[in-house]
Amino acid sequence: MADLVHPARALWWLFEPVHAVTYFVPEGLDAYEAAGLRGPWRGYFASRSAPLGAVDAPPVIAAFFNFAPATVERALPEVWTHASPEEVLAARLKGASASLARLLEHVDPAQVELATDALEQAAGRLDCGGRVLAAANAVLPRPDGLYERLWQAATVMREHRGDGHVAALVTAGLDGCEALVVRCAMDMRREVLQPMRGWTDEEWEAAAARLVERGWLTAEGAITELGRIRHQGLEAATDLAAARVWENYPRAELDRLAAALKPISALCRAAIPVNPMGLPTDHP
C-alpha cells in the first residue's frame, strides 16, 4: 500500500469493486430476474436493503443517502410483492458467486482464500454501532462457498465504510444531491452520476445553487478552495471512521492482504463499465 494513503482508504479501493461488480455483470442481473426482479434498479434496491427485511422506501432513502427519493420509491416497497427478502438474499449470493467465479477463473484459489479469510477476520472485528447497513449484513449467516464468502465479507466492509461516509457527509452539512454535485465539480462527470442517482435537472441545479451560496462552488460550478478543504475534511473523517478495525494490524499483514486483493480487485473493476462509486482512478 502507498505510504501516503490511509490504510482504510487503500483497502477500500480494493474491496469496493469486489462488492459492486455484481450490479453490472450478467450473472447478477440474471439472478435477480430469476427471482422475479426485472430491471436493474429493482435488483439493486432489493438486494442492498434485503438484510433490513421488507422495508419501505423511507429507511432506504435515508441509508443509501444520495439516491433521489423518487427513484427509490419506484422500487420499494413494490419489489417485495415479487420476491421476499430471503429470496433476494439467496439471489444476490448466487449472482455474486457466479460472477466472481467467472472473473477470477485464472486467479489462484489459494490467493482468493487468503483474501477471503483476511476480509472475514476484519469484518468480524468491526464495531457496527451507528452503522445500520453494516450491522444488518454482518449478522447474516456465513455462506459455504468461497466466492460467496468473499463477496459477503467485502459487502460488510464496504457497507461499514459507507455508513461512516454518510455520517461524515451529514456532519459536513451536505444532503444527498449536494454531495454528488460537489463530487462532480471535482473529478466526476455529471452526465454519468446524475442519471444513475435519479436526480432531475431542477433538483441538481437547486443543490448547486445552495452550494454556491455556502461558498463550496463558484457561480460557474467549479469547486472553491473552501469546498476543496471541506471535502478533504469529510474524506478524512470517513477514513477515520473506518480505521479502527485496521489499527492493530501489523504493516506486513496489511500489505499481504492488499497484495492478495489487488489482482482480484483489478479484474472486478475492469468489469464495471462506469465509475458510479467515485473510486479514484489512481489507486495503488
N, C-alpha and C positions, 0 to 999 in steps of 0.2 A: 504494500500500500504506500502511496505517496506520503512523505513525511509532513507535508504542509496541509494535508486533508485530514479532517477529523475522522477517526475510525468509524464512528457511527454513520457518517456520510459515505465514506468509501465503500462500506459494506452494503449500504442501501443501494448504491449504484449497481451492485452486483446481484442482490436478491430480488429487487423490484421487477426486472424483466422476467424472472422465473415465475413470479405470480401472474404478471399482466399478460403474458403471451397467450394464455388460454382464451382471452377475449377476442383474439384476432385470427386464430388459425381455424381451419375447417373442423378439426376434431371437437373443439369446444362448442362451436356453433351447432354441429350435428348432435351433440349430446343434449343440448338444451332443446333443440327442435324435437328430438325423440321423446323428451319429457313433456312435450306439448307447448313449449315456449317458442313461438315463431317470431323471428326478428331479433336482431342482436340486442336491442335495449331491454326486451323482456328478460332475456337470459342474464344480462349484466346486472340489472337491478335486483332480480330474484336471487341470483347466486351470491351476491355480496351481502344481501340483507337476510338470507335464509337462516344463518346462525342465530338471528334475533327472533325467529319464529315468523308467523304470518302477520307481519306488521303492516300498518297503513303507511301512507306517504309521509306524513309529518316527521316521524323519527328518522326516516331515511334522508329526507331533505336536510335535517339538522346534522346527521352524522356524516353524510357524503359531502356536504357543505357547499361545493362550488358548482353543483348542477342546478339549472333553473328549476324552480318548483313545478312548473307546468310539465316539464319533461319527466320528472319523477312520477307525477300524478297520472300521466298517461299509462304507466306500467303498473303502479301499485294503487290499490290492493288487487287490481284485476288479475294479476298473474296467479294469485293463489286459487283462482277458480279453475286453472288449468293444471297446476301441479302443487302438491304440498311442499312445505319447506324440507321435509325429509327426502322427498323425491328430487328436489332441486339439489340438495347436498350430495346425493348419490350421483346425479348427473354431472355436477361440476368436478367431482373426483374422477369420474370416468373420462370426461373430456380432457382434463388436465393430464391424467396418466397417459392417454393415447397420444396427446400432442408432445409431451416430453419424451416418451418412448421413441417417437419418430425423430424428433430434433436431436436427441442425444444418442442416437443409434451407434455412432462411432466414438463415443466417449467411454473411456474405461469404466466399467461398472464400479470398480473399487474407488475411483475418484468421485463418482456420484454418491456412493455410500459414505465416503468421508465427509463430503459437503453436507449430506443429509443429516448424518449423526451430529455434526457440529451445529447446524441450524436448530435441530431439535433440542439439543442441550441448551442453547441460548434461549430458545422460546420457552423452555421450562423454567428459566430463571427470571423471566420478565415480571415486573410489577405492573399489573394492568389497572391499578387504581386510576379512575378518571378516564379510562380508555375503553369505551363500550364495545366497539367493533373488535378490538384485540381480545378483550375478555371473552366475548361470545365465541370467537374462533378457537381460543386457547383451550376451552373445555370440551371441544368436540373429540370423539374417540380417535385414537391414533390409528391411522389406516395400516393395512398389512403390506401393501406393495411398495416398492422402493420409490417409484415415481410419484405415487400418491403421497407418500411421506414427505418427499422433497417439496412438493407443491404446498402441502398444508403447512409445513414449517416456515417456508418462505412467506406464506399468506399471513400467518400470525405475526411474523416480524414486520411485514410491511404495513399491516393494519395498526400495529402498535405505534410505529413511527407516524403513520398518517393521522392517528388520533392526536398525537402530540403536536403535529403540524397545524391541525385545525385549532388547537388551543393557542398556539403561537399567533396565528392569523387573527383570532378573536382579540387577543391581548393587544395586537398592533392596531386594532380598530378597523379592520377590513371585513367587509362582507364577502360572500362567495363570488359575486361577479367582479367586485373591485380587485380581489386577489388575482383573478385571471387577467384583468386589464393591466395591472402592474407587471405581471409576468410577460405579457405580450409587448409591453413597452420596452422590455429589456432584451429578450432573446428568443421569443417565440412568435409564430405567425397567427395573427387574429383569425385569418380565414380557415385555419386548421382548428384552433382551440374553441372559438365561439360556437360553431355549429355542433361540435362534439359535446358541449356542455349545455346546449339548448337555449342560450340567451338570445333574445331578439335584439335587433339593431337599436331600438329605443332604450332597452334596458342597458345595453352596453354603453351607449353614449351618455346616459344618465350617470352611470358609475364613473365613467371617465371625467365627467364634469365635477362630480364630488371630489375626485382625487386632485383635480386642478385647484379647486377651492382650498383643499387642505395642504397644497404645496408638494404633493407627491409627483405630479406631472406638470409639464408646461402646457400652455394653451394649444400647442401643436401636437400634444400627446406623447412627448418624449419624457423619459424619466429624469427627474431633477436630482441634484446632489442629495437633497433631503430624502427623496424617495429611495435612492440607492442605499443610503445609510440605514433607513428604516427597514428596507428589505433585507439587507445583510444582518441586521439585528434579529429579525424574526427567523431567518435561516439558522443563525447561531443558536437561538432558543430551541429550534426544532432538534438540532444536533444534541444540545444539552439534555433535552427531554428523553432522547433515545440512547444516551451514552451510558447510563448506569449499568446496563447489562454487560457492557464490554470492559468495565473499569478494572476488573481483577484478572483479565486475560493477559498472559504474557505476550509480548510483541511477537515472538516466534509463532505462537499459536494463532494469533490473528492473521499473520502472514500466510500460514498454512491454509487457513480457511479461505482467505482471499485467492490464493493460488488454485485451490480446488474449485472455487466458484467461477473463476474468470472464463474458462472455455465454455462452461455451462451457460453462463450469463450471456456471453457473446453470441452463441447460437440462438438463444431465445430472443435476444434483442434484434438480431438480423431478421427474425420472422415477424417483427412488429412493423407495419408499413409506415406508421407515423409516430410522432413522439408525444402522445397525449399526457404522459405522466410528468413532463417537464424535466426529464433527466438531462444533465449536461451532456454535451457532445464530446467533451474532452476527458471522459472518465479514465482513470488509470488502468 
